[in-house]
Amino acid sequence: MNAPSMTALRAGFSRGLIEYRHTLSSKGDLFAHFGTITVFIVVSLIMSGQDIDGTDVPIANMWMPGLMGLTVCMSGLLTVASTLATDREDGTLLRAKAVPDGMIGYLIGKAVHIALVTASVVAVLIVAATLLLDGFDPGGPADWATVAWVLVLGLLATAPLGAIAGSLISSPRAVMAVLVLPFMAVMGVSGIFYQAGALPEWMQWIAQALPLYWIGLGMRSAFLPDTLLAVEITESWRLDQAALVLTAWAVVGFLVAVPILRRMARRESGARVEAGRRRAMQRG
């Protein structure tokens, strides 16, 4: 690796750490990242008295790993897309483009920041579940290793999709308007809050074609007892298949995202940024 690339790598990593520290010190950012999961935690506590049909495991204990998987997917898809669209609109991307290897540093910085925030949210969920839910097993080193690789592969599988969306959609508000409804539909068939094995077979096939199901399955394998395999598709954790599917999504996603990102970066100009700012001001 040449000297400029090493400089970009260090600058990007440093930028990611700075943005992460800013997130931890900003009430608005903390609410954005932790507000939604707080609501889900409260709902889980309300549901903690109900067991999964045919078992003595509370529904809330199944929801928590699902929520961890949902967090990873939301970070990779929605956060990446909205961040990229915002940075296009306010000129951050154009400024990065103007610096030698600036785009490399920019992308590394965003990757570090989003990965750290996602890991922090997952850690908070694990602690909350351990302290608040009866019978929730935080697992051991092997389970935490599973959580780690599922988190990393999950982000790698979904971040390219977010990058593609953020490159093609013109504004942050439009990103959320376009993506949220399809994302909720995917969430509904992916076994996050409902037993995937109880869904119609055609829904199961759709779920297994998408990353969210496999991210959630990996998280459930780390924290749920094997007695709950009965409610899973094929009654198995299938971690090897999860790794293969997520890797395939990551590889194909990056192959598609890279040329789209390059095209977007080439098209960025001061005039486009100014037009984006005017649109943002008109929206209020």
Summary of the structure (lengths in Angstrom):
residues: 284
radius of gyration: 19.8
end to end distance: 44.9
largest distance: 61.8
contacts: 940
relative contact order: 0.14
helix: 84%
strand: 1%
